[in-house]
Amino acid sequence: MDLRLTAIGDNISPELHWSGAPQGTRSFVVSCFDPDAPSPAGFWHWTIVDLDASVTCLPQGTGESDLQLDGAAFHVRNDAGTHAWSGPYPPAGDGSHRYVFAVHALDVDTLGLDDEASASAVACQVSHHSLARAVLTATYTVAGSPQAATFLEGEL
């Protein structure tokens, strides 16, 4: 993963593009989750809800604030406690962490949540309304850890 995207670097969200949403898509949810975080529930770095179905791209830096989002879309609180992108920062020596970026096509215009909802609450609602999901997984390791950063799929 590009160092600029991490908390050690510039902490800017990556540019994401998607296509091929199924018929009936009314909105999207975009998220980034670290299943390797040293906590029982992983770590949610980023969640945007209620993206209009016409949106197919998030430019780099969109995760800075809701002001960067179109229409009714907004960030919910991530596990760092912010309503924005929180770049990767795994503990030194913890090895390589996976960062799972997901775009969910939903059958509703809105999940009916507000910005104080947790990313876990969003995930629960998404499970009831998801028509399809696209996933991109990247890895990152803090210097001093046993592995170098590599890409599993795609490129960020």
N, C-alpha and C positions, 0 to 999 in steps of 0.2 A: 504494500500500500504506500502511496506517495506520502512522504513525511509531512507535507503541507496539510494533509487531511487529519493529522493526529493532534492530540493535545500538546505534544512536545513541539510540534511545528506551528502552523498558523491556525489550526483548529477550524478549518473551513470544510463545509460539506461537499461531497463529490458531485460532479455532474452525472445525472442518470437519465437514460432514454429507454423507452419501452414502446412496444407495438404489438398488434395482434390481439387486443382485448376482445373477449367474446361478445357476441350480440347480447344486448340486455344490460351491458355495463352502464351503471349510472354514476359511479364515483370510484375513487381509488384511495387506498391507504398505502403509504410508503413507510418502511421502518428499517432500522439497523439494530441487530441484536448480537451480543457476544455470548455464545453458550459456554465458553471456556472461562468466563470470569470466576474468580474464587469466591463465589457465593452460591447457595443452593439453587437460586432461581436465575442465574446468568445476569446479564446487564443490558438494559435497553439504552442505546445511545441516541436514538432519534425515532420519532413517530410523528407523521403528518397525517391528519384525517380530513375527510370531506373534500378531497381534491376532485374537481369537476372531471367528468368522463372525457372531455375534450383535451385534457392535459396529457401530454406524452413525453414530457421532459422537465426535469428540475435542473436549472443551471447551477454550476458550482457556486457555493455561497448562499444558496436558498435557505439553508438551515440556520442562518444568522438570526432571523426573527420572522414573525408573522407578516411583517411589512413586505417581505420578499415573495409572499404567496398571493395567488390570484383568488378572487371570489371568496367563498365561505371557508376555504381551507385554513387550518391552523395547526400549530404544534401542541401536543400534549406534553405533560411533564415527563422528562426522562429520569433514569435512575440516578443521575447527578443532581436532580432537583431543578433543572432549568427547562425552559420551554424553547429549546433550540437544539442544534447539533452539538453533541459532546464527543469530540474525537477520541479515538482509541488511545489508551494509556495503560496497558497491562503492567502488572508489577514486574520489576526487573527480576530475572531469574525464573519467571513463571512459564517460560517457553512461548511458543507461538500460539496466538489466539485467532480464532475464526471470527469474521464479522459477516453476518448474514444479512444482506440487503434484500428486502422483499417488496414487491409491488403487488397488492391484492386488488383485483377487479371485483367490485361489489354490486349487488342488485338493489341498493338503496342510494338515495341522494345524500343522506346524512346518517351517521350512526347515532345521532341524538345525544352525544356526549359533549361536555365542555372541556376547556383547556386544563382543568384540574384533574381530569381523569388520568389514571395511570396507564402506562403502555400495556400492562397486563390486562386491564379492563378493556382496552381497545382490542387486544388479541382475542379476548373472549367474544366480543361482539362480532368481530371479523369472521370468526368460525361459523356464525349463523348466517352470514350474508355473502360469503366468498364464492364467486363464480369461477375464478382462476387465480393462479399466483405465478409470478416470475421471480426467480431467486438468483442472486449473484453472491458468491462467497469469496472474500479476500482474506488474507492473513497478515498479521503484523506481530513483530517481536521487538521489544525494547532492547536497545544495545546492552550488552552484558548478559543477555539470555543465551541459552545454548544453541538456538537455531536462528538463521537469518530469515528475513521476511520473504515470503513466496506468494504466488498467486495460485489458487485452486481452480478458479474459473473466471474468465473475463479479465478486465483490467480496470483499475481505478486510478 
